[in-house]
Amino acid sequence: MGVFALFEPLMWPELANALGFAVAFLVSFAGHRRLSFQDAGTSLMTSLRRFAVTALAGFACNELVFMLLLRVFALPALLALFVALLVAAGQTFVLGRFWAFRR
């Protein structure tokens, strides 16, 4: 969200959101692999591939909800992003827990 807030004044909100996703991807993977799911029964590469699919699905959900709230319901960009991040975070956690980092 910090990356979004920093770059949103310089570009379309949807692009700032995508940039934030790109920056957060590796940090998120490392955190999940080392903290949330440290007892994962999958190899690092298997988890990385699965997490990439999971993260991209989460980003697609995030971007769809974000655009809907921003463009259709005319919410302020930061509020729309906050709500979209909550929705996508729930989806990403469930996919991560039960698939990408399956125990």
Residue pairs with C-beta under 8 A, 6 or more apart in sequence:
1 20
1 78
1 81
1 82
1 85
2 20
3 16
3 19
3 20
3 23
3 24
4 13
4 16
4 17
4 19
4 20
4 77
4 78
4 81
5 78
7 15
7 16
7 19
7 20
8 16
8 77
10 16
11 19
13 66
13 70
13 77
13 80
13 81
14 63
14 66
14 67
14 70
17 62
17 63
17 66
17 81
17 84
18 59
18 63
21 55
21 59
21 62
25 52
25 55
28 51
28 55
29 47
29 48
29 51
29 55
32 51
32 96
32 100
32 101
33 40
33 44
33 47
33 51
33 101
36 96
36 101
37 47
37 96
37 97
37 100
37 101
37 103
39 103
40 47
40 101
40 102
40 103
41 102
41 103
42 50
42 100
42 101
42 102
47 100
47 101
50 99
50 100
50 101
51 96
51 100
51 101
53 100
54 92
54 95
54 96
54 99
54 100
55 92
57 91
57 92
57 95
58 88
58 89
58 91
58 92
58 95
59 88
61 84
61 87
61 88
61 91
62 84
62 85
62 87
62 88
63 84
65 80
65 83
65 84
65 87
65 88
66 80
66 81
66 84
69 75
69 79
69 80
69 83
69 84
70 77
70 80
73 80
75 83
